[in-house]
Each structure stands twice: as structure tokens, then as C-alpha cells.
Amino acid sequence: MFISSAISCVSVVYFFSSFVTAGRPSIDCNFEDSGTRVSDREDSCIYYYCTSRRLWELRTCAFGASVPKFYRKYYSHKRTKLNLCRNAFSTECYQTVLERKKGEPTPPKPTPRSTTPTTPRPCLKEGQGRCPGGGKCCGDLQCDNKGICRPLEDFVCPVLGEGCLGNHVTNQECCKRDPIDTNIILNLKCGPGKTCCVTEGGECEENSDCCEDQNDVVCKIDENNPEEPKTCSRVEECASLKEKCGPSSAKQLDCCNDVTQLQCSREATCCAERGVMCSGSDDCCRGLECTAKTCQPPTRIECPSPIDIVFAVDTSCSVADIDKDHLRTFMTEVTRAFNIDDNLQDGVLVGALTFNQGYQHTAYLADGKDDGKLLNMIENMNLTEVGCKTNTFTALDVMKNIYFTQDHGERPAAKNWAIVMTDGKTVPPGKQAKTFKNADALRAMGTEVLTIGLPQSDGSIVGEDEWLGIAGGIKENVFTPDFSKLRETLVSIGGRLCGEQNVYVNT
Ligand SMILES: *[C@@H]1O[C@H](CO)[C@@H](O)[C@H](O)[C@H]1NC(C)=O
């Protein structure tokens, strides 16, 4: 009599009370599964609820409801949308979550009424209809918009992946805050398919979590905070191979660097860097060639000992623009050919200046500590002449007094090489003696001086005697290519500086 009246009275009165985070089931709680439940095999009073935060939260069946034995076994390794607290009666499930948290002993269960209920009309059970006119719902059951009694938890605002508005029993918008922890803002909205989806900036697991009506928004990791969960974020546009880039381009895009390493070239187009796949040399950045399907320097020079090289490049008016571009490519190939590094085993440092009327700075030896920075300085070196002079004496002077000083990165343990590239003789001619004197002064401090003599824009050769004089009369230190043969000159110079056997040419 006692048991049967208790069942009739309370067995259908159950609801979820509050929750504490407890041990998690061994199966994952994903976004797709939010709202599903898993039972605890050991404890008939609790089950786990998968939240939109991908957390299993512990919930307690209260007031005599419990998870039936079969459910406990069956749903401990399977998710279900079923309300697990049903169809059973357990004398142990009076404990409230608060007590569970405190670890307090179970309070004595309330004495069930042993007399016939005085309510004339029985309350409506879960799934029973025509509330509120046809009767009140039992316990904490609520009357939904179709007049059916439902458990309270069905009235929680819909979370990610659940139907919303007309697709939800309560006709509710998606949860603005986590129904469990209201400190958590969910960034949900009722998306185009009347399903809750994540708005821009909200946490997500997959692209399909992000609302479809947001263009260019994907679920991705913030590269600056890779530890943080993914969020629905706008894809940043970037320029692909051969597309326009940089501040001077219309859209001012950076080159895409996530998959392949691309650089924005001097010509403001994206080019493939060293080691990147290519289909032809015009894919590759300056100073690289497409070799065996990747961009590689055409020449590699592996010096057995450290050296410091400073180039002085003549940009006087007699050098044609097309030849200046050859010079730029040559200087870039030089920088890519050596192992640019300041280590004292085999590191090579490169500095550069230009000269005409006076000299202009390009890069110090010290800039080679960062080979990317040096490469950028060299590729973008300013070859615009300033005045129509060839002040070779000035170039040699600043090489000695500025460029080959420890203040600007010169290493006493590395051999110094000064390389003068010019298409003619010292202007004004009366200063030629000063040119020779300054070259001698460089040699006196242990720097070997090399000249690369180039033809003038009309093809004539002017200045062979001076080139030999600058090189101290050493014929092996004078190179006389034309502008289209500078790559071969790099191979010869590499042999002179580091030994022919240490020069590798791509074929
Ligand atoms: C290059 O140098 C010239 C002469 O000094 C100067 O007028 C010009 O602005 C420079 N160009 C750049 C891009 O710095």
C-alpha cells in the first residue's frame, strides 16, 4: 500500500534540478550532440548532459525519479535524446545537487502521503495534451505551445544545432547565453533553416556550425591565439601567385602565405619563394629559377670559411635602365647564392652601396644577420643615379671607413672582399689617382679588391686600365662580362672567393 501509493503519486514527477560538473563519459560531447544525454552505469540518480560548450554536465533525477536499470546499461555507451529519468522509482534519488556538491548525507525522504489525493482532477502527465484548459501539468512539467505537457528541460532555449522559433516547441529564439552557465555568451542566432547557428566571432567546431547567411565566414583557428577554440571568422583575402599585392595595388592585399610561401615582389606581384613548387621560372621570385619543379637559386656557393663581401655598384648615367635591372637581378642572385649568416664557421655577410655623384647606402654587413631583411634590401636597392658622375674614389673610401668597420658588422675573423662594379672610369678624371690610393688603402687593411668592368650603354668598353689598377694589378681580380652574362660572372667570382669546387650550378 505504501509503495503503490508512492508510485502513483510521484513516479511521474521528475525534473532536472541543477547540475555540477562531474566525471565525463568516455564518449565525446560534440556540438552536433549538444542536448544529448548519457547515463551513468553506477548511479541511477544521475545522468550526463552534453552542452553546447562541448562539456558533459552532471544532472540529477530528483523527487524519486531515476534512470531505469536497462537505460543505465544501454545508454552508458550511447547518446540519447530521451529523458533518462523516467519509468522507475528509486528511493535513493532525493538527494539534491546542492547536497551532492557539499557531500552532505542524504536527508530523510519526505513522507509520502498515504491518503488518497484530495485533488479532484489528476494532473496531466508528460505527453498528455490539452493543457492548460484541460488541466494542469503535473509537477514541473510545462504546457507547450501545442497544449502538451513537457519536461522543463524542453523549455530551455534551443542551443547550437537545435531548431528555433517555429522549429522549437517553445517557439523560442536561440539561447543568447548558456542556459547552464549564464556567464557564457553563446553567439547564436536562429539561422536561415530555423536552426541555431553561430554568428561571427562565436566559438565553433566545424564550418557548418557558422550561420550560412554570413559570407566569407569560416570556422578557423586564430593564428595569433592557436590555443583558443576555433571561432567563426571572416577569411582574410590574400593575393595568389602572380596576382597584384602590396600597398601600391588596388586591393592592398598581402600575398597568401598559409599554404605556400609567396612574397610580394618589387613589381608588386606575388612570387614563389625558395623551395616553393613552380611550373616555370616566371613563378619564382627574383634571383630564383624553377629547377626540378621548385624555385631554387641558379648558383650556390658554399664557402669553407667565413667571408665579408661589400659591393659598390656604379649607377651613373651611362648605365641603361635595362642594365640596371640586370644589376638588380645579379645582386639578388649573389645574395641567394651564399649562405648568408654571421657564424664564424662558414657564414657569409654581404653589404652594398651605390655610387655616382657621392654614394648611397643599400645594406651593411650587419644586415646579413637576417637574410630575409638583407634580401629585401638588395632586391629593392635604389639604382636611380644622383648626378652624372662616377665617384669611384668615394665608394672605395666609404668601404674602408664605414662598410668594413666592426660597427657595421665587419668580422675580424672573416676575410674581406670589396667588389667594385662599374661601367667606366672615375669622373672627374683628375680624381683617378685618388681612386687608386683609396683602393690601396683598402688592401693595406687586408681587404682584397675585385672589379667587375661592364660595357657602357653604347657597348663600348671604357676603363680597363683603371679596373686593373683598382684590383692592384691582379688580373684574376678583374672580371669583364656584359650585362647579360652576370650569372656566369657570379660563378667565376664564387670560385675566386670560395674555391671552384664549392660552386654549384643548377642545370
Ligand atoms: C631613389 O633615389 C632617388 C635619388 O636619390 C630618389 O629621388 C628616389 O626617391 C629614390 N627612390 C626610392 C624608391 O626611394
Ligand as a Chemical Component Dictionary entry (heavy atoms), coordinates in Angstrom:
data_LIG
# 
_chem_comp.id                   LIG 
_chem_comp.type                 NON-POLYMER 
_chem_comp.pdbx_formal_charge   0 
_chem_comp.three_letter_code    LIG 
# 
loop_
_chem_comp_atom.comp_id 
_chem_comp_atom.atom_id 
_chem_comp_atom.alt_atom_id 
_chem_comp_atom.type_symbol 
_chem_comp_atom.charge 
_chem_comp_atom.model_Cartn_x 
_chem_comp_atom.model_Cartn_y 
_chem_comp_atom.model_Cartn_z 
_chem_comp_atom.pdbx_ordinal 
LIG C1 C1 C 0 65.879 56.620 -55.254 1  
LIG O1 O1 O 0 66.850 57.621 -55.198 2  
LIG C2 C2 C 0 66.479 58.823 -55.872 3  
LIG C3 C3 C 0 67.673 59.750 -55.866 4  
LIG O2 O2 O 0 68.175 59.880 -54.548 5  
LIG C4 C4 C 0 65.272 59.424 -55.184 6  
LIG O3 O3 O 0 64.870 60.603 -55.858 7  
LIG C5 C5 C 0 64.145 58.401 -55.201 8  
LIG O4 O4 O 0 63.050 58.886 -54.482 9  
LIG C6 C6 C 0 64.611 57.105 -54.608 10 
LIG N1 N1 N 0 63.565 56.112 -54.801 11 
LIG C7 C7 C 0 63.084 55.406 -53.827 12 
LIG C8 C8 C 0 62.015 54.428 -54.191 13 
LIG O5 O5 O 0 63.471 55.524 -52.682 14 
# 
loop_
_chem_comp_bond.comp_id 
_chem_comp_bond.atom_id_1 
_chem_comp_bond.atom_id_2 
_chem_comp_bond.value_order 
_chem_comp_bond.pdbx_ordinal 
LIG C1 O1 SING 1  
LIG C1 C6 SING 2  
LIG O1 C2 SING 3  
LIG C2 C3 SING 4  
LIG C2 C4 SING 5  
LIG C3 O2 SING 6  
LIG C4 O3 SING 7  
LIG C4 C5 SING 8  
LIG C5 O4 SING 9  
LIG C5 C6 SING 10 
LIG C6 N1 SING 11 
LIG N1 C7 SING 12 
LIG C7 C8 SING 13 
LIG C7 O5 DOUB 14 
# 
